[in-house]
Amino acid sequence: MKEERVEQIALALEKAKLGEYVDMMSKPRKLLFMNFIAGLARGFGMAIGFTLLGALALYFLRMAVMLNLPFIGGFIAEIVKIVQDHL
């Protein structure tokens, strides 16, 4: 019975990959490298996502201007005026 229980615990620890976690924590350079790569991936993903979201927003604003909606057209004209004044 005890041997079966010990095997179950060993299997559970193996599934949890506790050994890999302890190994990574004992090697700070590996931990820093892995976190650096993860940070690069997150940053790249955010940049791509923000670019796509911005392009989609500009597309919808352009469509709204083409529909000649008075409120949105005036709002965009005001933004263009503010940008030109600051240049």
Summary of the structure (lengths in Angstrom):
residues: 87
radius of gyration: 27.4
end to end distance: 80.5
largest distance: 82.1
contacts: 166
relative contact order: 0.04
helix: 90%
strand: 0%
